[in-house]
Amino acid sequence: MQNGALSPKDLDQDEAVLVISGLGFSYPDKSAVLQDIRLAVRSGERVALIGPNGAGKTTLFLLVCGVLKPEAGEISLFNEPVVPGRFRPEVGMIFQNPDDQLFCPSVEDDVAFGPLNLGLSKEEVEARVRDALSITGVPDLAARPPHHLSGGEKRLVSIAGVLAMRPRLVIYDEPTANMDLRYRRRLIRFLQGSEETMLIASHDLEFILEVCNRVVLMDEGQVVANGKPPELMGNMPLMEAHGLERPHSLVPHRDPHHLDNTAKTHGRPDEP
């Protein structure tokens, strides 16, 4: 585990998807939200951002997408600088609330919205919609109005709408929020099989253990630590120092066979 995060000099140019150097940002009514953020992401990585509420994770995502303008520092995507307000179809973001993305009369229309705005042919748009709905496992929802869907269905449809754009970097902001166990498991299987580079912010730490191969811990607008998920999130003093709990699956548990042997030693019969 390292303090800080992978630096730009650690990457070859060909493998750099995202490079952030000395990034700073604050809202008009607040003190600094992000301070000297330095982060680099390789092609194919699934990088989780964890931290308490207010750590700056969503703000960082909006800066990467060019929605916000940084006060200091630089952001580079695929070796090109991010220009605020400029559309970058190779980057897609799934917002924390799916209702922020779903606004068309039908699911099919919503998923087609992005490709249509790329100026693609009708045939190509239809093919992308079919592929995206199939990949996310919701082709049966194509004719449904988005506002009639469950929370889990809305999440998968919003993901399909982004994937139809064929992005190379996909950003997920709290993807398991308001998901029941069935759709959460479906999302995990989908993400485990996806090839896109990912940035994922989530308070669902068990989900991160299953999906991500690197974790960046943020607090008070700074990168605090960076490492492999089991190592970083299994560090109880580090997690507690930043308002987080160690995932339950990383908490040492007593061996049930040891308990059985202890019971036998003390002369207690096994449970029937």
Secondary structure as the mmCIF struct_conf table of DSSP 4:
data_model
#
loop_
_struct_conf.conf_type_id
_struct_conf.id
_struct_conf.beg_label_comp_id
_struct_conf.beg_label_asym_id
_struct_conf.beg_label_seq_id
_struct_conf.end_label_comp_id
_struct_conf.end_label_asym_id
_struct_conf.end_label_seq_id
STRN STRN1 GLN A 2 GLN A 2
BEND BEND1 ASN A 3 GLY A 4
HELX_RH_3T_P HELX_RH_3T_P1 PRO A 8 ASP A 10
BEND BEND2 LEU A 11 LEU A 11
HELX_RH_3T_P HELX_RH_3T_P2 GLN A 13 GLU A 15
STRN STRN2 ALA A 16 SER A 26
TURN_TY1_P TURN_TY1_P1 PRO A 28 ASP A 29
BEND BEND3 LYS A 30 SER A 31
STRN STRN3 ALA A 32 ARG A 42
TURN_TY1_P TURN_TY1_P2 SER A 43 GLY A 44
STRN STRN4 ARG A 46 ILE A 50
BEND BEND4 PRO A 52 PRO A 52
TURN_TY1_P TURN_TY1_P3 ASN A 53 GLY A 54
BEND BEND5 ALA A 55 GLY A 56
HELX_RH_AL_P HELX_RH_AL_P1 LYS A 57 VAL A 64
TURN_TY1_P TURN_TY1_P4 CYS A 65 GLY A 66
BEND BEND6 VAL A 67 LEU A 68
BEND BEND7 GLU A 71 GLU A 71
STRN STRN5 ALA A 72 LEU A 77
TURN_TY1_P TURN_TY1_P5 PHE A 78 ASN A 79
STRN STRN6 GLU A 80 PRO A 81
TURN_TY1_P TURN_TY1_P6 PRO A 84 GLY A 85
TURN_TY1_P TURN_TY1_P7 PRO A 89 GLU A 90
STRN STRN7 VAL A 91 ILE A 94
BEND BEND8 GLN A 96 ASN A 97
HELX_RH_3T_P HELX_RH_3T_P3 PRO A 98 ASP A 100
TURN_TY1_P TURN_TY1_P8 GLN A 101 GLN A 101
BEND BEND9 CYS A 104 SER A 106
HELX_RH_AL_P HELX_RH_AL_P2 VAL A 107 ASN A 117
TURN_TY1_P TURN_TY1_P9 LEU A 118 GLY A 119
HELX_RH_AL_P HELX_RH_AL_P3 LYS A 122 ILE A 135
TURN_TY1_P TURN_TY1_P10 THR A 136 GLY A 137
HELX_RH_3T_P HELX_RH_3T_P4 PRO A 139 LEU A 141
TURN_TY1_P TURN_TY1_P11 ALA A 142 ALA A 143
BEND BEND10 ARG A 144 ARG A 144
HELX_RH_3T_P HELX_RH_3T_P5 PRO A 146 HIS A 148
BEND BEND11 LEU A 149 LEU A 149
HELX_RH_AL_P HELX_RH_AL_P4 GLY A 151 LEU A 163
TURN_TY1_P TURN_TY1_P12 ALA A 164 MET A 165
BEND BEND12 ARG A 168 ARG A 168
STRN STRN8 LEU A 169 ASP A 173
BEND BEND13 GLU A 174 GLU A 174
TURN_TY1_P TURN_TY1_P13 PRO A 175 ASN A 178
HELX_RH_AL_P HELX_RH_AL_P5 LEU A 181 GLN A 192
TURN_TY1_P TURN_TY1_P14 GLY A 193 GLY A 193
BEND BEND14 GLU A 196 GLU A 196
STRN STRN9 THR A 197 ALA A 201
BEND BEND15 HIS A 203 HIS A 203
HELX_RH_AL_P HELX_RH_AL_P6 LEU A 205 VAL A 211
BEND BEND16 ASN A 213 ASN A 213
STRN STRN10 ARG A 214 ASP A 219
TURN_TY1_P TURN_TY1_P15 GLU A 220 GLY A 221
STRN STRN11 GLN A 222 GLY A 227
HELX_RH_AL_P HELX_RH_AL_P7 PRO A 229 MET A 233
TURN_TY1_P TURN_TY1_P16 GLY A 234 GLY A 234
HELX_RH_AL_P HELX_RH_AL_P8 MET A 236 ALA A 241
TURN_TY1_P TURN_TY1_P17 HIS A 242 GLY A 243
HELX_RH_3T_P HELX_RH_3T_P6 HIS A 248 LEU A 250
BEND BEND17 VAL A 251 VAL A 251
HELX_RH_AL_P HELX_RH_AL_P9 PRO A 256 THR A 265
TURN_TY1_P TURN_TY1_P18 HIS A 266 GLY A 267
HELX_LH_PP_P HELX_LH_PP_P1 ARG A 268 GLU A 271
#
